[in-house]
Amino acid sequence: MTVDVHAHLGHWSFPIADLSASDLVSQMDRWKIDKTIISSSRAVRYDFITGNKELAMVLHAEERLFGYITVNLHYPEESLAQIRTYGTDNPEGRARRFVGVKIHPMIQQKRFDTNAGFRIAEAAFMADLPILIHTYGSERETPLQVLPVLRRFPNLKIILAHAGGFDWYLANEIANAGSHVYAEICSSCTTGDKLLQLIGTFGDDRVLFGTDTTLFHPGYALGMVEEAIPDASSRSRLMGDNAQELFRLP
């Protein structure tokens, strides 16, 4: 079982592949990825309400795709409404298609450890939705911003997208901040040493496979795992078992 916990769907302003949902599923087939959790690029960069609505339509049509509810730290009331709308089972009683919450402090130019972030964190916790938060190398992207949130909500499930990126050592430093903090591996820092360090600090039950599709080709992350993790049991947990359990995927 391979689960990609970090992917996107929709147009970007960069010269990269602009995949449709069916294109993405075909790519998953080629690279033997069974399930993918995606966020809307429109929701991340432009209009999170419209982007989430468009993504909901895709998710109901493609059973192997699941979604993140993208929220915006500048609009806490609207963000809470989005979590209420998409963070529960649908009226027909089918399992929810949105299985997490996505926060991007760099694009929104606002940190997570703010009043808006605390309110969103509480809503995600009450809905039992993990939060995928973009972490990289600037003050607004640092993994350290999750610490004040975890002190208030110690059982909140938080995934450090990119595992800190160039600052993955900071992700390693906070691995023990809570048993519900996870590291997700995709970034341009595709080194086996990084992956081994993350497993050494988080444990092989709290590291998750992600590709950053469509911004990156899935071969980047797949190659890093293949090179660094020869042990079949550890690889199985990293590639899908951990995500299957964390997101309670069907």
N, C-alpha and C positions, 0 to 999 in steps of 0.2 A: 504494500500500500504506500503510495506516494501522495502527499498532500502539500500543495504550494500555498502557504499562508500569506503571501504578500504579492499581489498582482493587481493590475489595473485594466480598465476597459474604457475606451473612448479616445478622442483626439487629444494630442499634445502639440505644443508649438515647436517641438523639436523634429528633425528629419529622421523619424523612426517609423517602424511598421505601425499602421493604423488598422488594428485587427477588429473584425466584427466578433460577436459572441461565437458564431459557428467557426470562424477562423481560429479563435482561441482554443476551442474544443479540439479542432483538428491538430493544432500544435501540441496540445496535451497528449493526444494519441501518439504522435511521432516521438515524443520524449517520455512516454510511459508515465505520465502524471495522471493520477486517478481523480483527484478533486482539487479545485482551486478556489481560494477565497479572495474576492476582488473588491476594489473600491472604484467608484466612478471618477474618472479624471476631471469631468465637469464639476463634480461635487468638491473635489480637492482644490481645484484652482479657481473656479468661477462662482458657481451657484450650487450650494450644497443641497438645497431643497429640491430643485429640479433634477439635479444629478442623482440623488437617492431615489426619486420617483422613477426615473428612466431605468435605473439599475434594477429596481423591484420587478419591472416587467420582464427584464432579461432573465432574472433568477427563477421566475415561475415557468419559464420556457426551457431552461437548461438545468437538468437535475444534478449535473456534476459541478455546477458553479454555485458558490455561496457568497455572501456579501458582508461588507462592513458598512455600518451606518456612519457616514462622514458627518462630523459636527464642526462647528466653527466657534472658536473661543471668543470671538467678538459678539456672538449672538447666542448667549446662553439660553434664553427662553425658547427660541426657535429650535435650538439643539436639543433641549429636553423634550420638546414636542416630537422631534424626529425619532428619538429613542422610544417614546411611548407608541408612536405609530408603527414602527418597524421591529421593535424589540420583543414582540410577543408572538405566540402562535397565531395564525390567521383564523378568520371566523369559521372556516370549514374544518378546523381542528387539525390541519396539517402542520407539521413542524415548521418553525420559523426558518426563513431563507436567509435572513440577516443574522449572523452568528457573532458579531463583534462590533466594536466602535473604533473609528479611525480618527486620529488627531494629528495635525501637521503643523507644529508650532513655527517652523521656518517660513512656510508659505503665508501663514496667517500673521506672522510677525508678533506673536504673543506667546508667552510661556504657559506651560501647563499648570505650574504651581501658583495659580492666581485664584481669585474667588470664583471666576467662571469655570476654571478647571476643576475646582473642588466640587462644584455643583454637578458638573457633567460626570465626574468620577462617582459621586454618590448615586446618580441615576443609573449608570452602567452597573454598579455593584448590585443595586436593588433588582435590576433586570437579569443579573447573572451573565453579563456580557463582558468578555475580555476586551481590554483597550489595547489597540496597536498604536503606539506613538512613535512618530518619526524622530530618530536620534542620530545626530552626526557630530560635526565639529565646532559649532559656534555656541555662543552663550544661550541662544534660544533653542538650540538643538541638543544640548548636553543631556546625557542620561541622568545626571544628578537632579534634574528637576522633578523626577518621580519620587524622590525621598520625602518631601513634605506631604505629598499626597498619600504615600504609603503609611506615614505616621498617623494620618487621620483615618485611613481605610486599610488596615493591615491585611485584610483578606481579599482586597481587590486584585483581580488578575490583570497584570500589565505585561505587554510584550514590547521589548525594546527593538523597534524596527531598525535594521542594519546593525544591531548590536553596538551602537555608538559610532559606526563608520570608522573614520580615521582615529577616533578616540575609543576604540574597543577596550582599551585598558581601564577606562572609567566604568564600562559595563561590568568588567571583571571585578572591580572594586565594590560594586553594589550588589553583587550576586547574592550575598547573604542578607540583603535588606529585608527580604521576605520570601517565603516559600512559594509565593505565587508570581514571582518575577521571572520572565522568560526572555531569552535572547533569540532573535531571528537573524539569519546569517547573511542575507543578500546585501551586496554593496559592490563598489568598484574595488574594494580591498579583498580580492579573492585569493587569500593565502591559506594554505593548510595550517600553518602555525596559529593563525587567528582562531580557526575553528577548534583546534586542539586545546587552546587556552580557554575558550569559552566552555567546552565540555568539562575541562578540569575544574573550573570554578562553579559553574551552574549545575554540573552533573548532566549525564546524558538523557535525563528525563525532563530537562527544562531548556533544551535548545531545539529550535524549530527550523524547518526547511522553508525557504522562500526564494523567489527568483527575481522579483521586481519587474516581471513582465508587465507591460510591453516596453518599459524603459530599457530593460536589459534582455538579452537572449537567455533562455533557460539554461543553455549549455555552460554559462559562467558558473552558476551555483552548483549544477550537477557535477561539473568537473572538479570543483573544489572538494566536494564530499567524496567523490570517487578516489581522489588522490590522498586525502587525509584520513579517511575512516575505513580501514580494511576489515574491522570486526563487524560481522554480519548483524549481531544483536544490537550493537550501538547504532549502526547505520539504520536499522529498521525503526528504532525509536525516533531518531532524528528525522528521517524521511517522511514519517507519517503517523506512527503510533502515538506520539506525544500530542500532535494536533488533533487526531481523532478523539482522544480523551478530553483534551482541553476544551474543544469547541462542541463536544457531544454530537459529532456528525453522524447522520444515519448510515 
